[in-house]
Amino acid sequence: MLELLKNESTVKNTFNGAKTYSTSNSECLDLFFRAGAMRNASSEDIAAAVRRAYAEDPVRTMKIIFFARDIRGGLGERRFFREAVKLLAKEDPDAVLRNAEYFCEYGRYDDLCALLGTPCEQKAVEIIKRQLSADCKSMSEDGQVSLLAKWLPSVNASSKETRENGRRIAKLLGMSESEYRKTLSKLRKYSDIIENRLRTADYTFDYSKQSSGAMFKYRKAFIRHDGERYSNFLEAVEHGTVIMHADTLYPYEVVRKCLTNYDMDHKERWMLDLTWKNLPSYADSTENAIAVIDGSGSMTWARNSVRPIDAALSLGIYFAEHNKGAFANHFITFSMHPQLVEVTGQDITEKVRYCQSYNEVANTDLEAVFRLILDTAVKNNVPCEEIPSKMFIISDMEFDGCIKGGNDQTLYDTMRQMYENAGYKLPQVVFWNVNSMQTNFPVKLGTNGTALV
């Protein structure tokens, strides 16, 4: 009876009526599934998810938190990471103290500010003081310095929170505000950060040595004030003679600009296209996989500048272009009606706007996608090995209820049975969460043929 109660208590419905679960039966898997999709979540929701996972497995939870922050091989989630470590710094400071040295490796030096006002504050200051001393010594010897000075909060910043953090750090370092400000200014000037060059309209720097974030953020300034030299750089990138750094950028960042900047000039479009082409390659594959992206109305809701639909569309195009299998350069979008989309366009801006035109912004009928694939296979006697072997379902997971079979089973279980009845094996399904609107899990831990991302 106890196990039956446990199972029954996890059953719930999506906002659109489909049967789903309130947990995967693993708090750590729940956190992993939600971590990259909590930009619209409250601090309280993040804290609750972290607490539950940490109670289940502290080590695995810490790994998930750092993966979520990792700017190169992870999710690059800054707010989630800072909320999580601030919570743990108060509730298990020893664990955070053991890992504080890795903050700057996985993220940025200003991530240490999350520890201010917690029992781990002194450790954060110790790391800052040690690196600041090393940088000042290296500067005096004409050596290399870190990016500490760039990311430490300034005491004269426009943001109230940044100013307060800067003043607190200066005090904890035993420095006056003036001394702190001048020290950072000297290091920033010495390290030749691009912001100092732009402030003085000095465009003599080497574009190929700039970080991916700076190249993306200041692209309009380059076009406006250094157009000819910047064009020469872009041309060299196109010919493969110089490198454009894009290692810490994400597909959705490029796609979002393509969707919002309808008045961009040809140089900005050129830059966005080259940036897209130089993104790290994570998904090259020859298997018969296809991305399935949610184009429903709920995917357009967001509290910040990046919408779930931006992330889904970017991943759909990215996977399509990196797919070397039978479904190369294609993805499926679904809302009211599933549609097979071939990525078409001369540059990334044209491709994004073309693909975006297929979004119906209606309901969330994922069942229709599975039916489209199965009906096509049955009607044309397609061999089992030719249907997709894997499907990436990129969505907020708020699926419609099933038309066939009602809601006695989850959508996944219903579709698996439907495929088996037709003599086919359901493709492997990777559920990729891009907006955790509620605790909503389409399958449980250990469900064969599935993954939660």
C-alpha positions as CSV (number, residue, x, y, z in Angstrom):
1,M,0.0,0.0,0.0
2,L,2.8,2.4,0.8
3,E,4.4,2.1,-2.6
4,L,1.0,2.5,-4.3
5,L,0.4,5.7,-2.3
6,K,3.8,7.0,-3.3
7,N,3.2,6.3,-7.0
8,E,-0.4,7.7,-6.9
9,S,0.7,10.9,-5.1
10,T,3.1,11.8,-7.9
11,V,0.5,11.7,-10.7
12,K,-0.7,15.1,-11.9
13,N,-1.7,16.8,-15.1
14,T,0.0,19.4,-17.3
15,F,-1.6,22.8,-17.7
16,N,-3.1,21.3,-20.9
17,G,-4.6,18.2,-19.4
18,A,-2.0,15.5,-20.1
19,K,-1.1,12.9,-17.5
20,T,2.4,13.6,-16.1
21,Y,4.3,13.3,-12.8
22,S,5.4,15.7,-10.1
23,T,8.8,14.0,-9.8
24,S,11.0,11.6,-11.8
25,N,11.4,9.7,-8.5
26,S,14.9,11.1,-8.1
27,E,15.4,14.6,-6.6
28,C,18.8,14.9,-8.3
29,L,17.3,14.0,-11.7
30,D,14.5,16.5,-11.1
31,L,17.1,19.2,-10.4
32,F,19.1,18.3,-13.5
33,F,16.0,18.4,-15.7
34,R,15.0,21.8,-14.4
35,A,18.3,23.6,-13.8
36,G,18.7,25.0,-17.3
37,A,15.0,26.0,-17.5
38,M,14.6,28.1,-14.3
39,R,15.3,31.6,-15.6
40,N,11.7,32.5,-14.9
41,A,11.6,30.7,-11.5
42,S,11.5,32.5,-8.2
43,S,14.3,32.3,-5.7
44,E,12.1,30.2,-3.5
45,D,11.5,27.6,-6.3
46,I,15.2,27.3,-6.9
47,A,15.9,26.9,-3.2
48,A,13.3,24.2,-2.8
49,A,14.6,22.2,-5.8
50,V,18.2,22.5,-4.5
51,R,17.3,21.5,-1.0
52,R,15.5,18.4,-2.1
53,A,18.3,17.2,-4.3
54,Y,20.9,18.0,-1.7
55,A,19.1,15.9,0.9
56,E,19.1,13.0,-1.5
57,D,22.8,13.3,-2.7
58,P,25.0,16.3,-1.8
59,V,27.9,15.4,-4.1
60,R,25.7,14.8,-7.1
61,T,23.8,18.0,-6.4
62,M,27.0,20.0,-6.3
63,K,28.0,18.5,-9.6
64,I,24.7,19.5,-11.1
65,I,25.0,23.1,-9.8
66,F,28.5,23.5,-11.3
67,F,27.4,21.9,-14.6
68,A,24.6,24.4,-14.8
69,R,27.1,27.2,-14.4
70,D,29.9,25.9,-16.7
71,I,30.3,28.5,-19.4
72,R,32.0,26.1,-21.8
73,G,30.8,22.6,-21.4
74,G,27.7,23.2,-19.4
75,L,24.6,25.4,-19.4
76,G,26.0,28.8,-18.5
77,E,23.2,29.5,-16.0
78,R,24.5,32.4,-13.9
79,R,21.4,33.2,-11.7
80,F,20.6,29.6,-10.9
81,F,24.2,28.9,-9.8
82,R,24.4,32.0,-7.6
83,E,21.0,31.3,-5.9
84,A,22.1,27.7,-5.3
85,V,25.5,28.4,-3.8
86,K,24.2,31.3,-1.7
87,L,21.6,28.9,-0.2
88,L,24.2,26.1,0.4
89,A,26.7,28.6,1.8
90,K,24.2,29.2,4.6
91,E,23.0,25.6,5.1
92,D,26.2,23.6,4.4
93,P,29.1,26.1,4.4
94,D,31.8,23.4,4.6
95,A,30.7,22.0,1.2
96,V,30.8,25.4,-0.4
97,L,34.2,26.2,1.1
98,R,35.6,23.0,-0.4
99,N,34.4,24.1,-3.9
100,A,34.8,27.9,-3.8
101,E,38.1,27.8,-5.6
102,Y,36.3,26.4,-8.7
103,F,33.8,29.3,-9.0
104,C,36.1,31.3,-11.3
105,E,37.0,28.2,-13.4
106,Y,33.4,27.3,-14.2
107,G,32.0,30.9,-14.3
108,R,33.4,34.3,-13.5
109,Y,35.1,36.0,-10.5
110,D,32.0,38.0,-9.7
111,D,30.2,34.7,-8.9
112,L,32.1,34.9,-5.6
113,C,29.9,37.9,-4.7
114,A,27.1,35.3,-4.0
115,L,29.0,34.4,-0.9
116,L,29.0,37.9,0.6
117,G,27.0,38.0,3.8
118,T,27.2,34.2,4.3
119,P,29.5,32.0,6.5
120,C,31.6,31.6,3.4
121,E,32.3,35.3,2.9
122,Q,35.9,35.1,4.3
123,K,36.8,32.4,1.8
124,A,35.5,34.5,-1.1
125,V,37.6,37.4,0.2
126,E,40.6,35.2,0.6
127,I,40.4,34.0,-3.0
128,I,40.0,37.6,-4.2
129,K,42.8,38.9,-2.1
130,R,45.2,36.2,-3.2
131,Q,44.5,36.7,-6.9
132,L,44.5,40.5,-6.6
133,S,47.9,40.4,-5.0
134,A,49.2,38.0,-7.7
135,D,47.9,40.2,-10.4
136,C,49.4,43.4,-8.9
137,K,52.8,41.6,-8.6
138,S,52.5,40.3,-12.2
139,M,51.6,43.7,-13.5
140,S,54.7,45.2,-11.8
141,E,56.8,42.5,-13.6
142,D,55.1,43.0,-17.0
143,G,53.5,39.6,-16.7
144,Q,50.0,38.3,-17.5
145,V,47.1,39.1,-15.2
146,S,43.7,37.4,-14.7
147,L,40.3,38.8,-15.4
148,L,39.6,39.4,-11.7
149,A,39.7,43.2,-12.0
150,K,37.3,43.1,-15.0
151,W,34.7,41.2,-13.0
152,L,35.1,42.6,-9.5
153,P,32.2,45.1,-8.7
154,S,33.1,48.8,-8.9
155,V,32.4,51.2,-6.1
156,N,31.1,53.8,-8.5
157,A,29.0,51.5,-10.7
158,S,25.5,52.6,-11.8
159,S,23.8,49.5,-10.2
160,K,23.1,49.9,-6.4
161,E,23.8,46.2,-5.8
162,T,27.1,46.4,-7.6
163,R,28.2,49.5,-5.7
164,E,27.3,47.9,-2.4
165,N,29.2,44.7,-3.2
166,G,32.2,46.7,-4.3
167,R,32.2,48.7,-1.1
168,R,31.9,45.6,1.0
169,I,34.7,43.8,-0.8
170,A,37.0,46.9,-0.5
171,K,36.3,47.0,3.3
172,L,36.9,43.3,3.7
173,L,40.2,43.7,1.8
174,G,41.2,46.4,4.2
175,M,41.3,49.0,1.4
176,S,39.7,52.4,1.1
177,E,37.2,52.9,-1.6
178,S,39.6,55.2,-3.4
179,E,42.4,52.7,-3.2
180,Y,40.2,49.8,-4.3
181,R,38.9,51.8,-7.3
182,K,42.4,52.9,-8.4
183,T,43.8,49.4,-8.1
184,L,41.0,48.0,-10.3
185,S,41.4,50.8,-12.8
186,K,45.2,50.2,-13.1
187,L,44.7,46.4,-13.6
188,R,41.9,46.9,-16.1
189,K,44.0,49.3,-18.1
190,Y,47.1,47.0,-17.9
191,S,45.1,43.9,-18.9
192,D,43.8,45.8,-21.9
193,I,40.2,44.9,-21.5
194,I,38.2,45.9,-24.5
195,E,35.9,48.1,-22.5
196,N,38.7,50.5,-21.7
197,R,39.6,50.8,-25.4
198,L,36.0,51.5,-26.3
199,R,35.7,54.1,-23.6
200,T,38.5,56.1,-25.2
201,A,37.5,55.2,-28.8
202,D,40.8,53.3,-29.3
203,Y,40.1,50.8,-32.1
204,T,43.7,49.5,-32.6
205,F,43.1,46.2,-30.8
206,D,43.3,42.8,-32.4
207,Y,39.8,41.4,-33.1
208,S,40.9,37.8,-33.2
209,K,42.2,38.1,-29.5
210,Q,38.9,39.3,-28.1
211,S,36.6,37.0,-26.1
212,S,33.4,35.6,-27.6
213,G,31.2,37.6,-25.2
214,A,32.9,40.9,-26.0
215,M,32.8,40.3,-29.8
216,F,29.1,39.6,-29.6
217,K,28.2,42.3,-27.1
218,Y,30.0,45.2,-28.8
219,R,29.4,44.2,-32.5
220,K,27.4,47.4,-33.2
221,A,30.1,49.6,-31.8
222,F,32.7,47.9,-34.1
223,I,30.4,48.4,-37.1
224,R,29.7,52.0,-36.3
225,H,33.2,53.2,-35.3
226,D,35.6,50.8,-37.0
227,G,33.6,49.6,-40.0
228,E,36.5,49.1,-42.5
229,R,38.8,47.2,-40.2
230,Y,36.0,45.2,-38.7
231,S,34.8,44.2,-42.2
232,N,38.4,43.1,-43.0
233,F,38.3,40.9,-39.9
234,L,35.0,39.3,-40.8
235,E,36.3,38.6,-44.3
236,A,39.4,37.0,-42.8
237,V,37.2,34.8,-40.6
238,E,35.1,33.8,-43.6
239,H,38.3,32.7,-45.4
240,G,39.5,30.8,-42.4
241,T,42.7,32.9,-41.9
242,V,41.8,34.2,-38.5
243,I,39.7,32.9,-35.6
244,M,36.5,34.3,-34.3
245,H,36.0,33.2,-30.7
246,A,32.5,31.8,-30.0
247,D,33.3,29.2,-27.4
248,T,31.2,30.6,-24.6
249,L,28.2,31.6,-26.7
250,Y,25.0,29.6,-27.0
251,P,22.8,29.1,-30.1
252,Y,19.8,30.9,-28.5
253,E,21.8,34.1,-28.2
254,V,22.4,34.4,-31.9
255,V,18.8,33.3,-32.8
256,R,17.3,35.9,-30.4
257,K,19.1,38.7,-32.2
258,C,17.9,37.5,-35.5
259,L,14.3,37.6,-34.3
260,T,14.4,41.0,-32.6
261,N,16.7,43.1,-34.8
262,Y,14.7,43.4,-38.0
263,D,16.5,46.7,-38.9
264,M,20.0,45.2,-38.7
265,D,22.4,46.2,-41.5
266,H,24.3,43.7,-43.7
267,K,27.4,43.8,-41.5
268,E,25.6,42.7,-38.4
269,R,23.8,39.9,-40.3
270,W,27.2,38.9,-41.6
271,M,28.7,38.9,-38.1
272,L,25.8,36.9,-36.7
273,D,26.1,34.3,-39.5
274,L,29.9,33.9,-38.9
275,T,29.3,33.6,-35.1
276,W,26.7,30.9,-35.8
277,K,29.1,29.0,-38.0
278,N,31.8,29.2,-35.3
279,L,29.8,27.9,-32.4
280,P,31.3,24.8,-30.8
281,S,30.2,21.6,-32.3
282,Y,28.4,19.4,-29.7
283,A,26.0,17.4,-31.8
284,D,27.5,16.0,-34.9
285,S,25.9,12.6,-35.4
286,T,25.1,10.1,-38.2
287,E,22.2,8.5,-36.4
288,N,18.6,8.9,-37.6
289,A,17.8,11.5,-35.0
290,I,15.4,14.5,-35.4
291,A,14.6,17.5,-33.2
292,V,11.0,18.2,-32.4
293,I,10.4,21.8,-31.2
294,D,7.4,23.2,-29.4
295,G,5.9,26.2,-31.1
296,S,2.9,26.6,-28.8
297,G,1.7,29.8,-27.2
298,S,3.2,29.0,-23.7
299,M,6.7,28.9,-25.3
300,T,6.5,32.7,-25.9
301,W,6.1,33.6,-22.3
302,A,9.2,34.9,-20.4
303,R,10.2,37.3,-17.6
304,N,13.5,38.0,-19.2
305,S,14.7,38.8,-22.7
306,V,15.2,35.1,-23.8
307,R,12.0,33.2,-24.4
308,P,11.6,29.4,-24.4
309,I,10.8,29.5,-28.1
310,D,14.1,31.2,-28.8
311,A,16.0,28.3,-27.1
312,A,13.8,25.7,-28.8
313,L,14.1,27.2,-32.3
314,S,17.9,27.6,-31.9
315,L,18.4,24.0,-30.9
316,G,16.1,22.8,-33.7
317,I,18.2,24.6,-36.3
318,Y,21.5,23.7,-34.6
319,F,20.7,20.0,-34.4
320,A,19.3,20.0,-38.0
321,E,22.5,21.5,-39.4
322,H,24.8,19.2,-37.4
323,N,22.8,16.1,-38.2
324,K,24.6,13.9,-40.7
325,G,21.9,11.2,-40.7
326,A,18.9,10.6,-42.9
327,F,17.1,13.6,-41.4
328,A,19.9,16.1,-41.9
329,N,18.9,19.8,-42.2
330,H,15.3,19.0,-41.0
331,F,13.3,19.3,-37.8
332,I,9.7,19.0,-36.8
333,T,7.7,21.8,-35.2
334,F,4.5,21.2,-33.4
335,S,1.6,23.1,-31.9
336,M,-1.8,22.4,-33.4
337,H,-0.4,20.6,-36.4
338,P,3.1,19.0,-36.7
339,Q,5.1,20.3,-39.7
340,L,8.4,19.0,-41.1
341,V,10.7,22.0,-41.7
342,E,13.7,22.0,-43.9
343,V,16.2,24.6,-42.8
344,T,16.3,27.1,-45.7
345,G,18.1,30.4,-46.1
346,Q,21.3,32.1,-47.2
347,D,22.4,33.1,-43.7
348,I,21.4,32.4,-40.1
349,T,19.1,35.4,-40.0
350,E,17.1,34.2,-43.1
351,K,17.1,30.6,-41.7
352,V,15.7,31.7,-38.4
353,R,13.0,33.9,-39.8
354,Y,12.0,31.2,-42.3
355,C,11.8,28.5,-39.6
356,Q,10.0,30.8,-37.2
357,S,7.2,31.3,-39.7
358,Y,6.1,27.7,-39.1
359,N,5.3,28.4,-35.4
360,E,1.5,28.3,-34.9
361,V,1.6,29.6,-31.3
362,A,-1.5,27.5,-30.5
363,N,-1.9,24.4,-28.4
364,T,0.7,21.6,-27.6
365,D,-0.3,18.5,-29.5
366,L,2.8,16.3,-29.2
367,E,0.8,13.2,-29.9
368,A,0.2,14.4,-33.4
369,V,4.0,14.3,-34.1
370,F,4.2,10.6,-33.1
371,R,1.1,9.8,-35.2
372,L,2.6,11.6,-38.2
373,I,5.7,9.5,-38.1
374,L,3.9,6.2,-37.4
375,D,1.1,6.9,-40.0
376,T,3.7,7.7,-42.7
377,A,5.7,4.5,-41.9
378,V,2.6,2.3,-41.9
379,K,1.1,3.8,-45.0
380,N,4.3,3.4,-47.0
381,N,5.6,0.1,-45.4
382,V,8.7,1.9,-44.2
383,P,11.3,-0.6,-42.6
384,C,11.7,-0.1,-38.9
385,E,15.4,0.9,-39.3
386,E,14.4,3.9,-41.5
387,I,12.1,5.7,-39.0
388,P,13.8,8.1,-36.5
389,S,15.9,6.2,-34.0
390,K,15.9,9.2,-31.6
391,M,13.7,12.3,-31.1
392,F,14.7,15.4,-29.1
393,I,11.5,16.9,-27.7
394,I,12.4,20.5,-27.0
395,S,9.6,22.0,-25.0
396,D,8.2,23.4,-21.7
397,M,6.6,19.9,-21.3
398,E,3.0,21.3,-21.1
399,F,1.6,18.7,-23.5
400,D,-2.0,18.3,-24.5
401,G,-3.9,15.3,-23.2
402,C,-4.0,12.2,-25.5
403,I,-6.8,11.8,-28.0
404,K,-6.4,8.0,-28.1
405,G,-6.4,6.3,-24.8
406,G,-7.4,9.3,-22.7
407,N,-5.3,10.2,-19.7
408,D,-5.1,6.8,-18.0
409,Q,-1.5,6.7,-19.2
410,T,1.2,9.2,-19.9
411,L,1.7,10.4,-23.4
412,Y,4.9,8.4,-23.6
413,D,3.3,5.1,-22.5
414,T,0.4,5.6,-24.9
415,M,2.6,6.3,-27.8
416,R,4.9,3.3,-27.0
417,Q,1.9,1.0,-27.0
418,M,0.5,2.5,-30.2
419,Y,3.9,1.9,-32.0
420,E,4.1,-1.7,-30.7
421,N,0.6,-2.4,-31.9
422,A,1.7,-1.3,-35.4
423,G,4.8,-3.4,-35.4
424,Y,7.3,-0.6,-34.8
425,K,9.5,0.3,-31.9
426,L,9.0,3.8,-30.5
427,P,12.1,6.0,-31.1
428,Q,14.3,6.9,-28.1
429,V,12.9,10.1,-26.7
430,V,15.0,12.8,-25.1
431,F,12.8,15.3,-23.3
432,W,14.7,18.7,-23.3
433,N,13.2,21.1,-20.9
434,V,13.5,24.8,-21.9
435,N,11.0,26.3,-19.4
436,S,10.2,24.8,-16.0
437,M,6.8,26.4,-15.4
438,Q,6.0,23.8,-12.8
439,T,7.3,20.5,-11.4
440,N,6.3,18.5,-14.4
441,F,8.1,15.3,-15.5
442,P,6.9,13.3,-18.6
443,V,8.6,10.1,-17.5
444,K,10.2,8.6,-14.4
445,L,13.8,7.6,-13.6
446,G,14.5,4.2,-15.2
447,T,12.0,4.4,-18.1
448,N,13.8,2.6,-20.9
449,G,14.3,4.5,-24.1
450,T,14.0,8.0,-22.5
451,A,16.3,10.7,-21.1
452,L,15.5,14.0,-19.3
453,V,17.7,17.0,-20.1
